[in-house]
Amino acid sequence: MGVLVHLFLFCWIATICNGTHPWFDTNLGPETRVRALVDAMTLEEKCSQLVVNNVRIQRLGLPAYHWRNNILHGLVDNGVSTMFPQAIGLGATWDRGLLYETATVWATEQRAKHNSKVYANGNSRQDSPMNYGLDLWGPNINMFVHPLWGRGQETYGEDPLLTSVLAVNVVKGLQEEKNSTLKTLATPKHYAGYTIDKQPPRLEIYENISTAQLLQYYFPAFVQVVDAGAQSIMCSYNGINGSAYGVRSSHPMCMSPFLEGILRKKWSFGGYIVTDSGAIDFMVTEFKRFSTKSEAAAAAIKAGVDLNSGGNFDKPLLQAVKNGLVSEKDHIDVALHRVLHAKIRMGLFNEKDQDPFSGYTEEKDVNSNKHREVALKAARASLVLLRNENNTLPLKGLGTIIKKIAVIGPAANDTLRMAGNYYGCSFGTWGGILPGCGVKTPYQGLKDELAKLDPSVSVEYTIGTEQNRENRTDFSQATELAQNTDVTIVFVGLKNCHPNVENGHRCESEGKDRPDLLLPGSQHQLLKSLHQTGKPIILVLSSGGPVSLYWEAQHMHAIIASWYGGTMGGVAVAQLLFGQFSPSGKLPVTFPTNMTQVAPPLGMDLTDQPGRTYRYLTQKPLYTFGHGLSYSKLTLSNLTFHLANETDGRACFQYQNHGPMISDFIVMSFVSYLGETGNIPSVPLKQLVGFEKLADVQVSALPTRQCIPVHLRFAHLKKNRQQGAMLQPGRYKLFVGTGPPGSPGLFVSADDSSQNPLELEFHYDTITSLN
């Protein structure tokens, strides 16, 4: 009997989905379909669709759908998938085309996962559970302001232009469109000013941010993703005390006038707004703005929120309507319209034979060889060569000079460390890495590559010290190994906090900022002991943010920043060490020398001494934003600058690769304002206004001409109450090079070509709005 009832219900739902209701009729326009469904719903049903866990409504033929589906550096929490380098590593690639390509891989794999659930029983759509939906919560486009921020690893770095360009390409890659259907839907987050996870302020803090800094620094990435067509935005936990475009806010962001007043009215955002998980609950429990959840729900939806992620929301919202706090027509229906329109854009009301992406399957499209190749390309591009004393790298003489390699350190063979946070290749938020993902650690990568290059070279491994073991003094096993080998590669660093493994107080993650810049445990002491052997020491640092390497930067023969490298991260490190490619990665964030260069974490003013980020830091850092060495030498010459319009221009130059290797290079442009700054708030010392990747540059005796865009809109220095950011008239200096102007770091070799970028002065005399 139960089987017959189930079969009857399945056939009944399928019949409804096959066209009985107008919202399933693809011959109708989206607005007509949405309006028909809104009109058919009861108030209770409407409220049930404004929470992330949409329940099934059988009488309307609507399957259940869960909106909580994260994306960061690949899929999250839904099993085997291709895991790319953590977002901060993707930021280090400075490669817009690569970010687009990686996002298309994520979208394809998420579609395949989604199809495995919703088409499990044939042509008619079934329920879409959490982690298998098509709306993806990402990218994280917050600014990595404070170097100790636990979620800095999720960002593309500390610069608004770099973040904007990379994020726009991720959004476009995720939202590939075919037959008016989006492959997936992007949700850039967290709007806005979210830069701290220190508990408890994270859930109850009001950030004091000036108008100038909102316009110059915290808003630009959101402006750009909205212009690029992002269909959703996530509002953040924190509040902002500040104003922009004549809109004033002193509210938590998920009930802020910045939602309607700026995001929708000023920037013309037409999609839906979803809260960060629990944000409405925290208005009651943490911010103490309301005594009931019903009042908080009313405030959020009236401010412009459409979808709630968190606790029970539909019943408080229903009560808010009954109490007259919100209007069904003016608030509930408007929010529902936006949410349902997104479902239609994703094709969630279409049958399988009407779905242009229904052919993707887990068997052929998830963690495929093709996708792993893209992950390897990303991992290679993410590696930043910070130091290379006397050209220690690439390693030369395999099988002759080098017959035995020592691999030492807690980061050498730790699969989970390759993941960072919000990772794939697992089930559940804190699941272990699934063997089927084929994640390669550095130790595994070295062995695999040597088996191809020269099997006679042996590799021996010892951990040296545990990640968080304090005050260890006996490193005899590690030093003995180093003394009996030709070269030692040491893998140390940070790790993402994980409740099921050893963490220590210096791990980093959502909800956990680091207390300082030090290497955890006895890793620093391990490096000192190995240095005393007199053998060449190569340091490979895994981390999601800056680490103080003051001693290491003077005594290690080479240093590589490898971030959290993902599925193919270990292979990429091995290939870099053996010279199979030349590094092109550049730091997306400044590495301070020590804590004296770090402003207090609870402040948001970029000008707080000694200055936050490369734009305001008044001291010489260990390694600055934009630093990164190459195995080859590129020179630039004959710089010219052309202002194409009031906000954008082109910097043209000649470049030449003097060898010894074919290489990719990042060329970047900065401007500095040369005029009087007394009446201009928050003038940066320098700021990035353009960059481009030169791919596969051949060694050549002749120079090549190249132009790169210069986005002066990111150099705005003046504010106008209604129009927003303005470019200040006056004299500027333009710098173009393979690194930033000024010293790239305390101990960087003087012959590094990025230390001497080309420069010229120009005068800007047009007052124009930039937003």
Secondary structure as GFF3:
##gff-version 3
##sequence-region A 1 771
A	DSSP	alpha_helix	2	15	.	.	.	ID=ss1
A	DSSP	pi_helix	16	20	.	.	.	ID=ss2
A	DSSP	three_ten_helix	22	24	.	.	.	ID=ss3
A	DSSP	alpha_helix	30	40	.	.	.	ID=ss4
A	DSSP	alpha_helix	43	48	.	.	.	ID=ss5
A	DSSP	beta_strand	53	54	.	.	.	ID=ss6
A	DSSP	three_ten_helix	58	60	.	.	.	ID=ss7
A	DSSP	beta_strand	65	66	.	.	.	ID=ss8
A	DSSP	beta_strand	78	79	.	.	.	ID=ss9
A	DSSP	alpha_helix	87	93	.	.	.	ID=ss10
A	DSSP	alpha_helix	96	118	.	.	.	ID=ss11
A	DSSP	beta_strand	135	136	.	.	.	ID=ss12
A	DSSP	three_ten_helix	152	154	.	.	.	ID=ss13
A	DSSP	alpha_helix	160	174	.	.	.	ID=ss14
A	DSSP	beta_strand	177	178	.	.	.	ID=ss15
A	DSSP	beta_strand	181	182	.	.	.	ID=ss16
A	DSSP	beta_strand	185	186	.	.	.	ID=ss17
A	DSSP	three_ten_helix	201	203	.	.	.	ID=ss18
A	DSSP	beta_strand	206	208	.	.	.	ID=ss19
A	DSSP	alpha_helix	211	213	.	.	.	ID=ss20
A	DSSP	pi_helix	214	218	.	.	.	ID=ss21
A	DSSP	alpha_helix	220	227	.	.	.	ID=ss22
A	DSSP	beta_strand	232	235	.	.	.	ID=ss23
A	DSSP	beta_strand	239	244	.	.	.	ID=ss24
A	DSSP	beta_strand	247	252	.	.	.	ID=ss25
A	DSSP	three_ten_helix	253	255	.	.	.	ID=ss26
A	DSSP	alpha_helix	257	258	.	.	.	ID=ss27
A	DSSP	pi_helix	259	264	.	.	.	ID=ss28
A	DSSP	beta_strand	272	275	.	.	.	ID=ss29
A	DSSP	alpha_helix	279	285	.	.	.	ID=ss30
A	DSSP	alpha_helix	293	303	.	.	.	ID=ss31
A	DSSP	alpha_helix	314	322	.	.	.	ID=ss32
A	DSSP	pi_helix	328	332	.	.	.	ID=ss33
A	DSSP	alpha_helix	333	345	.	.	.	ID=ss34
A	DSSP	three_ten_helix	352	354	.	.	.	ID=ss35
A	DSSP	alpha_helix	362	365	.	.	.	ID=ss36
A	DSSP	alpha_helix	369	382	.	.	.	ID=ss37
A	DSSP	beta_strand	384	388	.	.	.	ID=ss38
A	DSSP	three_ten_helix	389	391	.	.	.	ID=ss39
A	DSSP	beta_strand	404	408	.	.	.	ID=ss40
A	DSSP	three_ten_helix	416	418	.	.	.	ID=ss41
A	DSSP	beta_strand	426	427	.	.	.	ID=ss42
A	DSSP	three_ten_helix	435	437	.	.	.	ID=ss43
A	DSSP	alpha_helix	442	453	.	.	.	ID=ss44
A	DSSP	beta_strand	458	462	.	.	.	ID=ss45
A	DSSP	alpha_helix	476	483	.	.	.	ID=ss46
A	DSSP	beta_strand	487	493	.	.	.	ID=ss47
A	DSSP	alpha_helix	523	531	.	.	.	ID=ss48
A	DSSP	beta_strand	537	542	.	.	.	ID=ss49
A	DSSP	alpha_helix	552	555	.	.	.	ID=ss50
A	DSSP	beta_strand	558	561	.	.	.	ID=ss51
A	DSSP	alpha_helix	569	577	.	.	.	ID=ss52
A	DSSP	three_ten_helix	595	597	.	.	.	ID=ss53
A	DSSP	alpha_helix	613	616	.	.	.	ID=ss54
A	DSSP	beta_strand	634	643	.	.	.	ID=ss55
A	DSSP	beta_strand	648	657	.	.	.	ID=ss56
A	DSSP	beta_strand	663	673	.	.	.	ID=ss57
A	DSSP	beta_strand	687	697	.	.	.	ID=ss58
A	DSSP	beta_strand	704	711	.	.	.	ID=ss59
A	DSSP	three_ten_helix	712	715	.	.	.	ID=ss60
A	DSSP	beta_strand	718	720	.	.	.	ID=ss61
A	DSSP	beta_strand	724	726	.	.	.	ID=ss62
A	DSSP	beta_strand	730	737	.	.	.	ID=ss63
A	DSSP	three_ten_helix	753	755	.	.	.	ID=ss64
A	DSSP	beta_strand	758	764	.	.	.	ID=ss65
###
